[in-house]
Amino acid sequence: MILKAFSKYLQNFNADVPAVIALSKWLREKIIKEPEDNVDRVIQKELAILKNKRGLFLIVARSDSGRVLLDSLYEFALSFDNHKFSRWLHKVKASDFS
């Protein structure tokens, strides 16, 4: 359910931005705003944002299940980027590099 919501977000996100950056933006939006559905509630219960004085933030898990969720989302974002790259590489010809 959470991966499905994130994949819908990725489909509408700028294709030039890496999926890991999109993930951090999506999670930050989900954690900060009022929960609208179960996806928001689970993310807010399992993850937290830590900010420093410079305004930089870090998303951390509140529990072991939150760690698994964060790892799964991160792996999904990496696989999405790898899939985009492999599709691009499949379209490229050897003559394009000369």
Secondary structure per residue as TSV (DSSP state, phi and psi in degrees):
chain	resnum	aa	ss	phi	psi
A	1	M	-	360.0	-41.9
A	2	I	H	-75.5	-41.1
A	3	L	H	-63.2	-36.7
A	4	K	H	-65.0	-42.6
A	5	A	H	-64.9	-40.7
A	6	F	H	-68.3	-37.5
A	7	S	H	-66.6	-35.6
A	8	K	H	-64.2	-39.2
A	9	Y	H	-63.6	-41.9
A	10	L	H	-64.3	-35.6
A	11	Q	H	-63.4	-31.1
A	12	N	T	-96.7	0.1
A	13	F	S	-89.2	159.9
A	14	N	-	-58.7	127.4
A	15	A	T	-71.1	-19.6
A	16	D	T	-79.6	-17.1
A	17	V	S	-89.6	133.5
A	18	P	-	-60.0	148.3
A	19	A	H	-64.8	-27.5
A	20	V	H	-66.8	-37.2
A	21	I	H	-69.5	-39.7
A	22	A	H	-61.9	-38.0
A	23	L	H	-61.6	-45.8
A	24	S	H	-64.3	-38.6
A	25	K	H	-66.3	-43.7
A	26	W	H	-63.0	-45.7
A	27	L	H	-64.5	-40.5
A	28	R	H	-61.9	-43.1
A	29	E	H	-63.0	-42.0
A	30	K	H	-67.5	-37.0
A	31	I	H	-75.6	-37.7
A	32	I	H	-75.7	-40.6
A	33	K	S	-81.7	167.3
A	34	E	-	-66.0	139.5
A	35	P	-	-67.3	132.4
A	36	E	-	-104.4	-26.7
A	37	D	S	-148.2	-175.1
A	38	N	H	-66.5	-31.1
A	39	V	H	-60.4	-48.4
A	40	D	H	-61.1	-42.1
A	41	R	H	-64.3	-43.3
A	42	V	H	-66.1	-44.1
A	43	I	H	-62.3	-43.0
A	44	Q	H	-67.7	-31.6
A	45	K	H	-76.0	-35.5
A	46	E	H	-95.1	-23.2
A	47	L	E	-124.8	156.2
A	48	A	E	-141.0	158.0
A	49	I	E	-110.1	130.8
A	50	L	E	-110.5	130.9
A	51	K	E	-119.3	146.3
A	52	N	-	-104.4	-176.7
A	53	K	T	-67.5	-24.9
A	54	R	T	-80.2	-8.8
A	55	G	S	94.2	1.9
A	56	L	-	-75.7	150.8
A	57	F	E	-130.8	159.6
A	58	L	E	-136.7	132.0
A	59	I	E	-98.1	123.6
A	60	V	E	-126.2	157.3
A	61	A	E	-87.3	144.3
A	62	R	S	-89.7	-17.5
A	63	S	S	-151.8	178.7
A	64	D	H	-64.4	-38.7
A	65	S	H	-68.2	-31.7
A	66	G	H	-66.9	-36.4
A	67	R	H	-64.7	-42.3
A	68	V	H	-63.7	-42.2
A	69	L	H	-61.3	-47.7
A	70	L	H	-64.1	-42.0
A	71	D	H	-62.1	-42.3
A	72	S	H	-64.7	-43.7
A	73	L	H	-64.5	-40.4
A	74	Y	H	-64.6	-45.4
A	75	E	H	-63.0	-38.6
A	76	F	H	-62.9	-43.5
A	77	A	H	-62.7	-41.9
A	78	L	H	-64.6	-41.6
A	79	S	H	-67.2	-33.6
A	80	F	H	-62.9	-45.0
A	81	D	H	-64.0	-41.3
A	82	N	H	-63.0	-39.2
A	83	H	H	-65.0	-43.5
A	84	K	H	-60.4	-42.9
A	85	F	H	-65.8	-42.3
A	86	S	H	-67.2	-35.4
A	87	R	H	-65.4	-41.2
A	88	W	H	-64.4	-44.4
A	89	L	H	-65.4	-34.0
A	90	H	H	-65.7	-31.8
A	91	K	H	-80.6	-20.3
A	92	V	-	-79.8	141.5
A	93	K	-	-104.7	159.0
A	94	A	G	-62.7	-31.6
A	95	S	G	-69.7	-17.2
A	96	D	G	-68.3	-19.4
A	97	F	G	-96.2	-1.6
A	98	S	-	-98.8	360.0
